[in-house]
């Protein structure tokens, strides 16, 4: 399917929860945020039915995000439901990796193809500081489990301040080379200020070639990460929400005052 700027839209990012087991300093305040009521979050049946409609319209690439998707109960069931949809050629997940060692085998068996794992430093103390308490060894175990389970390629998302030449970025890059991982460097973004840039090693942030729609936990189809626009699938239905998102997808990102990375994904 095409938007009004003749961009092919074939990629759906599904945020399944606004909950997370970390409190990364660039993502949310230490005290946390006001969470969506459980009854307002889409069920797995609703997510699957919407995805089926989106795939019929032209989506073939789907990524499950959060928050942290692995904290949502029964997440492997959703992966199995999505993987059964004919037409999805790329089914992936973004995760902080903390719980991945326990889930990798089940996710692979359910049909997940690959994972992106967040890792901004190899320094255990710095990681604990940035994430407000995370244990980097859990991430290492998650990476190894993902590789053993055949979730390939395993991609590492490394947030940087300005350049991939920063000390932590260089050590992460070296780690990835040694472990057979792919690395993507993502400059720290600010939704409210409209601060973003092209991802080094990936396609994100390149507005002229954007191919994405997003589904939030409460069922809003958003045509752009850096936009306040969103259309409710519960109020409008899947087809109409997708139609309006395509019709009103902006040429480039501006600002987003209503979402955080914790409830819309990166």
C-alpha angles and dihedrals in degrees: 000000000000132000123217091273090057093251115150109239111204105136127087124188114198119199104201099182143008091215121105136178092218133058102211111193095231093049110044142356120268093251090055127233139275104281129217113257112257091237090057094055117096117257120235089252091055092048092049095048091049091048091050089055092046092050091050087054094052111285113134102157120067130179124188114214141158150149081297107330095203092066091065110096115248095011092153088061090058091049090053091049093049095044089057091063108104111230101040106119098171121039115174143156136218113216140161087232097230094120098025097102088065095045108035098092093045092048092050091048090050091056106266109150105194146349140223112212126197116234121154100169142009093219108105095207094046090048090051089050096047093046095038096239109353121146111227090204089068088058092049090051090048092052092051092047092050091052093048090049091054096247093151140208095030106203125198120215109208118186114214133186098224116329142022087236091075115119096249092045092053093051091048090050091051090048090052093051091051094046098043094248131141117234131209121189115213119191112227109268136204116205096194094049096040094238113158141126141188114293114245106234094010143063101247121117094030100118097184090061100035112145100174144115122179134212117205124212092258093049108265117146106217120194094199137023091222097051137084092222118116136154123208116233090198093057101034105024125243098279095050094043090053092046093052093045091054093045093050102034103134123237089239139000122272119166139322117211098170105054140052128201087255091068105029106035127233 
